Amino acid sequence: MMLAFILYILYFLIITTIAISTLLYIYQCDILYASGFPKGSRTKVSKPSDYGLPDNEEVLITKDGVKLRCYVLIQPDEALALRSPTILSFHANAGNMGHRLPIAQVLYQKLGYNVVTLSYRGYGLSEGKANEKGLQIDAQTAVDFIKDHPILRYTQLVAHGQSLGGAVAAYVVSHNEDDFDGLILENTFLSVPLLIPHIFPALRHLVYLCNQKWRTYKSLAAIQRVPILFLASVQDELVPPSHMAKLYEVATTMKVWKSFDTGTHNDACLQTGYFETIEEFIRDHVMDEMDSTW
C-alpha cells in the first residue's frame, strides 16, 4: 500500500511537472511580450499630435511581410534636421510606441532631436506576434528605413532602448555598428534566462525551457566603436541593478554611467538629470565625433 501511494505521488509530480513545463514553453512569448498591458494597448495608440508633435506615421513592411506602425518626427526645418541627431527608440515589453511619446516630446521639442519610434510586431496596431527573431527583424527594418530616408540617412543615429528595448537596441547596433553613432541602455537585463530567477523564483529550475534568450551581454561585447550611455535606476524592482552594472563592465567602448538613486524600473525618465544626461552624452560623445570627422 505504501509503495503504491509513493508511486502514485511520483507519477502525479512527474505529470504535473511535464504539464507545467509544456505550458511554459508554449506560452512564454505571451508572458514575456506583454503587449496587452496596460489594458487597451493593442487597440489604442496615442498620436503625436496629442503631445503637440507632428503626426507623421509610416507603415514599414518587414522582410517577412509584417506591417509595422512607426512614428517619424523630423525637425521642421530641413537644415536643422540634418544637423540634429536621430533617436531610434525601442520600447519596453509592455505598452506601445504611444506610451513613449512624452519622452519623444522632450527629445523633439526641447532638445531638438529627430525621433523615430515603432511598435514591434504584436504591439499596438502593428501586425504579427512578438518573438525574439521577429523583434530583431523589426529593429533591422527600422534601421533600413532610416538608411534610405532622404534626410535621416545623413544624421547621427543613436539607439535608445528601455528594458527589453535595450536588448533590442544592443542587438541591432551590434549588427549595424557602422550605421550608429551612439547607444543608450535604460534598465536593461543581461539576458532573459538570467532574469527569470529574479522575477519568477519558482521557475528558476525551468530556465532551460526558455527559448527567448535576448543575451544583451553578448551584443555589448560585440560592439567595438559606438559609445554607450547607461541609465540605471537603483530602486529597479524588476531588473536587478546588478544586471546594468555587469553590462557596464562588459562594454569595452567609450561608456558613461548615470544612476538614479530613487528611480524604479519605469520612472527613470522622471528623475532629475535624466534628459540632461542624454543631452550631454550626445553633445560630448556623438555630435563631437561628427565634428571631428568633418
N, C-alpha and C positions, 0 to 999 in steps of 0.2 A: 504493500500500500504506500509506504513512504517513498519507495523508489519511483513508483508510478507518479506520485504527486510531484516529486522533484523533476522528473522528465517532462511532466506537463508544464511546470513553471518555466523550464528551459525552452521548451518548444514555443510557449507564449512569448517569451522575451525575444527569441530569435525572429519570430514572425513580426512582432511589433517593431523591432529594430530595422528589419528589411522594409517594412511598410513606411516607416518614418524616413528612412534613407531614400527610398524611391520618390516619395513626395517632395523631399528637399531638393533632390537632383532635378526633378521635373519643373518645380515651381520657383527655383532660386532666382530666375530673372524677374519674376513678379515681385519677389521680396526685395531684391537689390534696386531695381529700377522703379521707384515709387511714383510713377508718372501721374497717378490719380490723386495724389496728395499735394496740397490741400484739395478738398472736395471741389469738383468743377474744373480742375486743371486741364482736363482733356477736351473741354468744350468752350472754355472762356479764356482768352488770352488778351491781356491789356494791350492797347495800341500806343505807339509812341506819342501820338497827339494828346493822350491823357496826361502826359507829363511835359507838354509844350515842345515836343520834339517832332521832326518831320516824319510823316507817315510814308515810309518807303519800305514796302515789303517785297521780298523776292521769293520765288519758288525755285529751289535748287533741286536738280534731279541727280541722284547718286548713280554710280556705275551699275548698281543692281536694281535700278529703276524705282527707287523710293523717292517720293516728293517731300522735301523738307521746307518748312517755313523759316524765313530768315529776315531780320531787320537790318537794313544797311543805312547807317546815319553818317552822312558825309557833310563836312563843313560847307556852308552855302557858297562861300567864295572859293573858286577853284584854286587860286594861288595859295590861299590859306590852307585848303585841304591837302595840297601837295606838300606843304611844309609841316603838316601835322602828322603825328604817328597814328597808326590804326590799331585799335584794340580789338582782337578777336576773342570774344567772351564765351566761355563754356560753363554752363550752369551745373548745379549740384544734381543729386539723384532724385530730387522731388521738384514739383512745380514745372514751370516752363519759362521761356525767354521773357515773357511779360512780367514775371515776378522780379526780374533783374533790371527793369527799366529805371527804377530810382537811382541805381548805380550808374547806368548809362547816361542819365540826365546830368549828373555831376561831371562825368568824364567828357561829355559833349559840350555842355553849356559853360561850365566853369573852367575846365582845363583845356578846352579847345581841341579835343581829340576826335578823330573819326572812330566810329564804333560799329562793329559787325557782331551780331549775336543770333544764335539759331536755337530752335527747339529740336532736340535729337529725334530720331525715328521713335515713334511710340509716345512722344511727348507733345503736349499742346495740340495744335492742329496738323502736325506732321503725320505722314503715313507710317505704316510699318509697326514692328515690335522691337523693343530695345534688347540688345545683347552686345557683348564686348566687340565682336567683329563688326557689327553694324555701326556702332558709335565711332569706331575707328574710321570706317568708310565715310561717315557723315562729316567728321572733322576734316578729312582729306578733301572732301567735296567743297567745304567752305574755303580751304586754303586755295584750291584750284580756281574758285570763283574770284577770289581777291587777286590772284596772279594774272587773271585775264581781264580784270576790271580796268577801264581806260584811265582812271585816276588812282585808285588804291594800289595798283601794281607798282607805283613809283614811291609809295610811302614806306616809312619804317614800320615793321609789323611786330606786334607784341601779343603773345597769347596769354590770356588770363583765365585761370581755372579755379573754381571753388569746389572743395571737397572732391566728389567724383570727377568734376570738371577739371580738377588739377591733374588727375591721372590721364584724362583725355588730352589735355594741353601738353603734358610732358611727352606723351606718345607721339603726337603729331609734330612737335618740334624736333624730337629725336629722329624722325623720319624725313624732315624737310629743313634741316638746320640752315642751309644756305638761304632759305626764304624768310628766316626770322631774325629779329634783332633784339628780342627780349622775351622773358618768360616770367610770369607771376603765378606763384602757387599759394593758395589760401586754404589752410586747414585740410590738407590732403593726407591720405594714408599711404603707408609703404606698399601694401598690396591688400586685396580682399581677403585671401586666406589668413593673413596676419592680423586683420581687423576683426574677423569673426569671433575669436575667443573673447574679445572685449565687449562686443555688442550682444552676442548670444553665447554666454559662458557654457550653457548646457550643450551647445553644439560643437564644442572645441574638439571633441574626438571624431567629429564627422567632417572636418575641414577637407579631408581628401576627396570629398564628393564635389567640392567647389570647382566649377569649370569656368567661372568668370574671374580671371586672375588679376588683371589690372596691376601689374608689377611696376609701380611708379619708380621704385628704386633702380630698376634695370634701365628704364627710359632715361633717368637723370644721368646714370653712369655713362650712357652713350653720347651725351651732349658734350661737345668739345669746345665750343666757342661762345654760344649765346649766354649772356649774363642772366642771372636768376634772382628774383626777389621772393623771399619767403615771408608771408604774413601769417603769424601764428597766434591763436587765442589760447592763453594759459589755462582758462577755465573750460576748454572744449570738453563737452560731456559725451560726445560721440566718437571722435577720433582722438586717441590718447596723444597728448602733446609730444610724447616721446617719438611718435612717428615723424612729425615735422622736423624734430631735432636730428633724427637719423638721416632723413632725406637731405638735410643741410650738410651733414658730414659726407654723404655720398657724392654730392655735387663737386666737380673739380674745376668748373669755370668761375669767373668772377661772380660773387654772390653777396647778397645783402640780407640781413636778418632783422625783422621787426616783430616784436611780440607785444601783445595787448594783455595786460595783467588782469583786467576784468572782462575780457572778451570771451564769449562762448562760441559754439560751433557756427551759429547762423548770424551772429551780430557783429562780426569783426568790422563790417563797413560802417557801423555806428560808433566805433571807438575813436577817441581823439587821436589825430595824426594819421588816420587811415589813408585819406586821399592825398595828404601832404607827402606821405612816404612814397606813394605811387608816382606823384609828380616829380619828386626829387630823383627817384630811380630812373625814370625815363629821361629826365633832363641831363643827368650826370653820366648815365651808362648806355643810353640808347641814342638820343639825339647827338650827344657828344661824339659818339662813334661815327655818326653820319657826317658831322662837320669835319672830322679828321680824315675822312676819305675823299673829300672834295678838293 
